[in-house]
């Protein structure tokens, strides 16, 4: 039986429409899921929506509808985004799902049985937008002396009865686990941030609210709902069968990777493992905190600045393959980086359309026209073997080694170097000239190129699946001496829309 691989995204908070950051995380996780499947792994891929909490209750009230109605409506938008991006999730989980409510209440009871929950009174700073509590020392000052969270969001002083989790008991255990498992938090910069935070001392965490009722009810305390992060984080075990267990639970837990934005690493690398330790559940193997996408000029996207990118509009203009390729190629994964439509069109045209797409198109066209549409055997000359060796090194060694560590842009760079080597080989061999002087050698050259294009298409398929599949389908039709059909471009060139049509 193939080796299991369990991967999750953070579940999205659906109090507003999906933005390009949601698409970025979903695409990156999907690239990893497809890559692992290409290695023969048995992948389980979880994504979904986090639908409880004060933010959702407030958003629903502003719209004059019930939170459940808003949750259903907005969750569908995120599911549609994933489907339109060809995200190959195995389950789209919603925290309003009945099995999730049961899982959240079960982990609560386990923590209570451990003696890690106690009733008290919370007085402190709370950010509704982050659904997070902050210590006074973490706050900064905004305009007019307003207090802001480390994320720059408004905070308000909150006083209410609350259940508390004895997070203070878990500092040393967490540090020991991180030290023993260096890959637990990646990249290294995120791990260092988490270690510094824990070493600063952990305070007990408020894990219930009484000021609103849109959440999972606390067992035995009907006036309390669970802190939205305790509820939300539990989705990762709900999705594979907790608390019932069974084959899926035995096969996939602990998760191989939780992929999350860098701003929520603390919740996943401090609170979540502490909750799991308390409930006697094995910890996930890795939390990977990726960077943020910025607008043109490196400015953080915000609705007020009007520079938020809508992934639905980008998809409509440029298609799935182009958007996926650009986002994985443009920004070194784990770091922040700027994106723009101009950069997308320039990069995709240069690399995907002109370099690889054109390589496949002209090779298959020459075979169709000059070889009776039959793909010839690869040549055995030294330059033929060197090209194929270089291609296989990129596709079988360099790209997988980079993808293994989430270095998508590095892996694509190695792949692109092999594509460039193929194009240089075409220019050097000049098969159009060999047609007149040495038709047999022309056939060998074209056969060598066809033999190189197939692994190149398979290697980039996790990133840009449609064009790669089209090329592989064309090549597959030529197996066992069957004639190929006249090829059509798999990666067409893109054009920027007219200025007045361009989204902000």
C-alpha positions in Angstrom: 0.0 0.0 0.0 1.3 3.5 -0.9 2.6 5.8 1.8 0.0 8.2 3.1 0.4 12.0 3.0 -2.0 14.3 4.9 -2.0 17.9 4.0 -4.2 20.8 5.0 -4.6 24.5 4.3 -5.8 26.9 7.0 -9.6 27.0 6.8 -10.7 30.4 5.5 -12.8 32.9 7.5 -15.8 33.6 5.2 -16.9 37.0 6.5 -15.9 38.4 3.1 -15.3 37.3 -0.5 -12.1 35.2 -1.3 -9.1 37.3 -2.2 -5.8 36.4 -4.0 -4.2 35.4 -0.7 -6.8 32.6 -0.3 -6.1 31.5 -3.8 -2.4 31.5 -3.2 -2.5 29.2 -0.3 -5.0 26.9 -1.9 -2.9 26.6 -5.1 0.4 26.0 -3.1 -1.3 23.2 -1.2 -2.7 21.7 -4.3 0.6 21.8 -6.1 2.1 19.8 -3.1 -0.9 17.4 -3.1 -0.5 16.8 -6.9 3.3 16.5 -6.5 2.9 13.9 -3.8 0.4 11.9 -5.8 2.9 11.9 -8.7 5.3 10.3 -6.4 2.8 7.5 -5.7 1.8 8.8 -2.3 -1.8 8.2 -0.9 -2.8 11.8 -0.4 -5.6 13.2 1.8 -6.0 16.9 1.2 -8.3 19.0 3.5 -9.5 22.6 3.1 -12.6 24.4 4.1 -14.1 27.3 6.0 -14.1 28.5 9.6 -17.6 29.8 10.2 -18.0 30.6 13.9 -16.9 33.6 16.0 -17.8 37.2 16.7 -16.7 38.5 13.3 -19.2 36.3 11.5 -21.9 37.2 14.0 -21.2 40.9 13.4 -21.1 40.6 9.6 -24.4 38.7 9.6 -26.0 41.4 11.8 -24.8 44.1 9.4 -26.5 42.3 6.6 -29.7 41.7 8.5 -29.4 37.9 8.3 -28.7 35.0 10.6 -25.1 33.9 11.0 -25.9 30.4 9.6 -27.3 31.9 6.4 -24.2 34.1 5.9 -21.9 31.1 6.6 -23.7 28.9 4.0 -23.6 31.7 1.4 -20.0 32.7 1.9 -18.7 29.2 2.4 -20.0 28.3 -1.1 -18.0 31.2 -2.5 -14.8 29.7 -1.1 -15.7 26.2 -2.4 -16.4 27.7 -5.8 -13.0 29.4 -5.8 -11.3 26.1 -5.0 -13.2 24.3 -7.7 -12.5 27.0 -10.3 -8.7 26.8 -9.4 -8.8 23.0 -9.9 -7.9 22.4 -6.2 -8.0 18.6 -5.8 -9.2 18.6 -2.1 -10.5 15.3 -0.7 -12.8 17.1 1.8 -14.1 20.7 2.0 -14.8 20.9 5.7 -17.1 23.4 7.4 -16.9 24.1 11.1 -20.7 24.0 11.1 -20.6 20.3 10.0 -22.2 18.1 12.7 -19.1 15.8 12.9 -16.9 18.8 13.5 -19.1 20.1 16.4 -18.8 16.6 17.9 -15.0 16.6 17.5 -14.6 20.0 19.0 -16.7 19.1 22.0 -14.8 15.9 22.4 -11.4 17.6 22.5 -12.8 20.1 25.0 -13.8 17.2 27.3 -10.4 15.6 27.0 -8.7 18.9 28.0 -11.1 19.2 30.9 -10.5 15.7 32.0 -6.7 16.5 32.0 -7.4 19.3 34.5 -6.3 21.9 31.9 -9.5 24.0 31.9 -10.8 26.2 34.6 -13.5 28.8 34.9 -12.4 32.4 35.5 -12.9 36.0 34.4 -11.2 37.4 31.3 -10.1 41.0 31.3 -7.9 42.0 28.4 -7.4 43.2 24.8 -9.3 41.3 22.1 -9.1 41.9 18.3 -12.4 41.0 16.6 -10.8 41.0 13.2 -8.1 38.5 14.3 -10.3 36.6 16.7 -7.3 36.8 19.0 -6.4 37.9 22.5 -3.3 40.0 23.0 -1.1 41.0 25.9 -0.6 44.8 26.5 3.1 44.4 25.7 2.2 43.2 22.2 0.1 46.3 21.3 1.2 49.2 19.2 -0.3 52.7 18.9 -2.3 53.8 15.9 -3.9 57.2 14.9 -5.3 59.1 17.7 -3.7 56.9 20.3 -5.8 53.9 19.3 -4.4 50.6 20.4 -3.6 48.1 17.7 -2.7 44.4 17.6 0.7 43.2 16.2 -1.2 42.7 12.9 -2.3 46.4 12.9 -6.0 45.5 13.7 -8.1 47.4 16.3 -8.4 45.9 19.8 -11.0 46.4 22.4 -11.0 45.9 26.2 -13.1 42.9 27.0 -14.4 41.7 30.3 -16.5 38.5 30.7 -16.6 35.2 32.4 -14.5 32.7 30.5 -13.1 29.2 30.6 -9.3 29.2 30.6 -6.8 26.7 29.2 -3.6 26.2 31.2 -1.3 27.1 28.3 1.3 28.1 30.9 1.9 24.4 31.7 3.0 23.7 28.2 5.9 26.1 27.5 8.7 23.6 28.2 7.0 20.7 26.5 6.6 22.8 23.4 10.2 24.0 23.4 11.4 20.4 23.9 9.2 19.2 21.0 10.5 22.0 18.7 14.1 21.3 19.6 13.6 17.5 19.0 11.8 18.1 15.7 13.5 20.9 13.7 11.2 20.5 10.8 8.1 21.0 13.0 7.9 24.7 12.2 9.1 25.9 8.8 10.7 28.0 7.4 13.4 28.5 10.0 12.5 32.2 10.5 9.0 31.2 11.6 10.4 28.6 14.0 12.7 31.2 15.5 9.8 33.6 16.0 7.7 30.9 17.8 10.6 29.9 20.0 11.1 33.5 21.1 7.4 33.9 21.8 7.3 30.7 24.0 10.5 31.7 25.8 8.9 35.0 26.7 6.5 33.0 28.9 3.1 31.6 28.1 0.0 32.8 29.9 -3.2 30.9 30.3 -5.6 31.3 27.3 -9.2 32.3 27.4 -11.0 29.6 25.4 -14.7 30.5 25.7 -17.0 33.5 25.2 -20.3 34.5 26.7 -20.9 37.8 24.8 -22.3 36.1 21.7 -23.7 32.6 20.9 -22.5 31.9 17.4 -20.1 29.0 18.1 -19.8 25.5 19.3 -21.5 25.2 22.7 -19.2 24.4 25.6 -20.1 21.0 27.1 -21.8 21.5 30.5 -21.7 25.3 30.2 -24.7 26.3 28.0 -23.9 30.1 28.3 -20.5 29.6 26.8 -19.3 29.0 23.2 -15.8 27.9 22.4 -13.1 30.3 21.5 -13.2 30.2 17.7 -9.6 29.1 17.4 -10.0 26.1 19.5 -13.1 25.2 17.4 -11.3 26.0 14.1 -8.0 24.2 14.8 -9.9 21.0 15.6 -11.0 20.7 12.0 -7.7 19.1 11.1 -8.6 16.0 13.2 -12.3 16.1 12.4 -11.4 15.7 8.7 -9.7 12.3 9.3 -12.3 10.8 11.6 -11.7 12.1 15.2 -13.1 11.1 17.7 -14.4 7.9 16.2 -11.1 6.8 14.8 -11.2 4.1 12.1 -9.1 3.5 9.0 -8.8 7.1 7.9 -7.7 8.2 11.3 -5.2 5.4 11.6 -3.9 6.0 8.1 -3.5 9.8 8.0 -3.0 11.2 11.4 -0.7 12.8 12.3 -0.9 15.3 9.5 2.3 15.7 7.4 1.8 19.4 7.0 -0.5 22.3 7.9 0.1 25.0 5.4 -0.9 28.4 6.9 -0.2 32.1 6.5 2.7 33.5 8.6 0.2 35.7 10.6 -1.4 32.6 12.1 1.6 30.5 12.8 1.3 31.2 16.5 -2.1 29.6 16.7 -0.9 26.5 14.8 2.6 26.1 16.4 1.8 27.1 20.0 -1.9 26.8 20.8 -2.7 23.8 18.6 0.1 21.5 19.7 -0.7 22.5 23.4 -4.3 21.6 22.9 -3.3 18.2 21.3 -0.8 17.5 24.1 -3.6 18.1 26.6 -6.0 15.8 24.8 -3.3 13.1 24.3 -3.4 13.4 20.5 -0.2 13.0 18.5 1.1 16.3 17.1 1.3 17.1 13.3 4.6 16.7 11.7 4.9 20.2 10.3 3.5 23.7 10.3 4.6 25.7 7.3 4.0 29.5 7.4 4.1 31.1 4.0 4.4 34.7 3.2 1.9 37.3 2.0 1.2 38.6 -1.5 1.6 42.3 -1.8 0.2 44.7 -4.3 2.2 46.6 -6.9 5.1 48.5 -5.3 5.2 46.1 -2.4 2.2 47.7 -0.7 0.0 45.4 1.5 -3.4 44.8 -0.1 -6.3 46.4 1.5 -9.9 47.2 0.6 -9.4 50.8 1.6 -6.5 51.3 -0.8 -8.5 49.6 -3.6 -5.6 47.3 -4.5 -7.1 43.9 -3.5 -6.8 41.4 -6.3 -9.9 39.3 -7.0 -8.8 35.7 -8.0 -12.1 35.3 -9.9 -11.3 38.2 -12.2 -7.7 37.0 -12.7 -9.0 33.5 -13.6 -11.4 35.0 -16.1 -8.7 36.9 -17.8 -5.8 34.5 -17.8 -7.0 31.0 -17.0 -6.1 28.5 -14.4 -2.6 27.4 -15.7 -1.3 30.9 -16.0 -2.4 32.0 -12.6 -1.1 28.9 -10.9 2.2 29.1 -12.6 2.7 32.8 -11.9 1.9 32.6 -8.2 4.2 29.6 -7.7 7.0 31.0 -9.8 7.0 34.7 -9.0 7.5 34.8 -5.2 10.0 32.5 -3.4 7.6 30.5 -1.2 7.7 31.4 2.4 8.6 35.1 1.7 6.4 38.1 1.0 6.3 39.2 -2.6 4.6 41.6 -5.0 2.2 40.5 -7.7 0.7 42.4 -10.6 -1.1 41.6 -13.8 1.8 43.1 -15.9 4.2 40.7 -14.1 1.9 37.8 -14.7 1.6 38.4 -18.4 5.3 39.0 -18.9 6.4 35.9 -17.0 3.8 33.5 -18.3 4.4 34.6 -21.9 8.2 34.4 -21.6 8.4 31.1 -19.8 5.2 29.0 -20.2 4.1 30.1 -23.6 7.2 31.1 -25.5 9.8 28.7 -23.9 7.9 25.5 -23.1 4.6 25.9 -25.0 6.4 26.9 -28.2 9.0 24.1 -27.7 6.2 21.5 -27.6 4.2 23.1 -30.4 7.0 23.4 -32.9 8.5 19.9 -32.1 5.1 18.2 -32.5 4.3 20.2 -35.6 7.5 19.2 -37.3 6.9 15.6 -36.4 3.4 15.8 -37.8 4.6 17.5 -41.0 7.9 15.8 -41.6 7.7 12.3 -40.0 4.3 11.1 -41.2 3.0 12.1 -37.8 4.9 9.2 -36.2 7.1 10.1 -33.2 10.7 8.9 -34.0 13.0 7.2 -31.6 15.4 9.5 -29.7 18.9 9.9 -31.0 21.9 8.2 -29.4 24.5 10.8 -30.2 26.4 12.4 -27.3 24.5 15.7 -27.6 21.2 13.8 -27.6 22.1 11.8 -24.5 23.4 14.9 -22.7 20.1 16.7 -23.3 18.0 13.9 -22.0 20.3 13.4 -19.0 20.0 17.2 -18.2 16.2 17.0 -18.5 15.9 13.9 -16.3 18.2 15.5 -13.7 15.9 18.5 -13.6 12.7 16.6 -13.6 13.6 13.6 -11.4 16.1 15.2 -9.0 16.2 19.0 -8.8 12.6 19.9 -9.0 11.4 17.1 -6.6 14.2 18.1 -4.1 13.0 21.7 -4.2 9.3 20.8 -4.0 10.0 18.5 -1.0 10.9 21.6 1.0 8.2 23.9 -0.4 10.7 25.8 -2.6 8.4 25.9 -5.6 10.1 28.8 -7.4 13.5 27.0 -7.1 12.0 23.8 -8.5 10.4 25.7 -11.4 13.7 27.5 -12.1 15.5 24.1 -12.4 12.7 22.9 -14.7 12.9 26.1 -16.8 16.7 25.6 -17.2 16.0 22.2 -18.8 13.4 23.8 -21.1 16.0 26.4 -22.1 18.5 23.6 -22.8 15.9 22.0 -25.1 15.5 25.2 -27.0 19.2 25.7 -27.3 19.4 22.1 -28.6 16.8 22.9 -31.3 18.7 26.0 -32.4 22.0 24.1 -32.5 20.6 21.0 -34.3 18.3 23.1 -36.7 16.1 20.2 -37.7 14.5 22.3 -40.4 17.8 22.4 -42.2 18.4 18.7 -41.6 15.2 17.9 -43.4 17.1 18.6 -46.7 20.6 17.4 -45.8 20.1 14.5 -43.4 16.4 13.4 -42.9 17.4 10.5 -40.6 19.3 12.8 -38.3 16.3 15.2 -38.3 14.1 12.3 -37.1 16.6 11.5 -34.3 16.6 15.2 -33.2 12.8 15.4 -33.2 12.6 12.0 -31.3 15.0 13.3 -28.7 13.0 16.5 -28.2 9.7 14.4 -27.9 11.5 12.3 -25.3 12.5 15.4 -23.4 9.1 17.1 -23.6 7.2 14.3 -21.9 9.1 14.4 -18.5 9.0 18.2 -18.7 5.3 18.2 -19.0 4.9 15.6 -16.2 7.2 17.6 -13.9 5.3 20.9 -14.3 1.8 19.2 -14.2 1.3 19.9 -10.5 1.7 23.6 -11.2 -0.1 24.0 -14.6 -2.2 20.8 -15.0 -4.3 21.6 -18.1 -1.6 22.5 -20.6 0.7 19.7 -19.4 -2.1 17.2 -19.8 -2.8 18.5 -23.3 0.9 17.9 -24.3 1.0 14.5 -22.7 -2.2 13.5 -24.4 -0.7 14.5 -27.8 2.4 12.5 -27.0 0.4 9.5 -25.7 -1.5 9.3 -29.0 1.8 8.7 -30.7 2.7 5.6 -28.6 3.3 2.3 -30.3 3.7 3.9 -33.7 0.3 5.6 -33.9 0.2 8.9 -35.7 -0.2 12.0 -33.7 -2.9 14.6 -34.5 -2.0 18.1 -35.7 -1.0 19.9 -32.4 -2.6 23.0 -31.0 -0.9 25.3 -28.6 -1.1 24.1 -25.0 0.0 27.4 -23.4 -1.3 30.3 -25.5 0.2 33.8 -25.1 -1.6 36.3 -22.9 -2.5 39.9 -23.3 -3.2 42.6 -20.8 -6.7 44.0 -20.9 -7.2 47.6 -22.0 -6.5 50.1 -19.2 -10.1 51.0 -18.6 -11.0 47.3 -18.2 -8.2 46.5 -15.7 -9.3 45.7 -12.2 -7.9 47.9 -9.4 
